């Protein structure tokens, strides 16, 4: 049984479970650090993509957005490798690795539909890619010690 250091004031409920949101006792391992860094980098590149996409509609060139797409392929591919590394090194749920691989593959689908007629797929796809990457990033920080 866990005892509280100070009993609550009269009329206040007692804590029934311990606080599990405490700092881990050890520092994160290399696979975890790699996954965290690469998912954050993926979000930064996605932000770049959103900023440079606006230039496409105002007469700007495809150059910065196209370069960002290549960087996004590289960073999400490395994030997928890091997610698999975490799975192999630490075990745990399989879905983060699967999500990372799907996100990497989806960057190529995004590139395929990146021209103006394909924007009906490209724009919602960008939202889905961002949501999936944000989810994976949050999981890497909140669920991995």
Secondary structure, 3 states (H helix, E strand, C coil): CCCCCCCCCCCCCCCCCCCCCCCCCCCCCHHHHHHHHHHHHHHHHHHHHHHHHHHHHCCCCCHHHHHHHHHHHHHHHHHHHHHHHHHHHHCCCCHHHHHHHHHHHHHHHHHHCCCHHHHHHHHHHHHHHHHHHHHHHHHHHHCCC
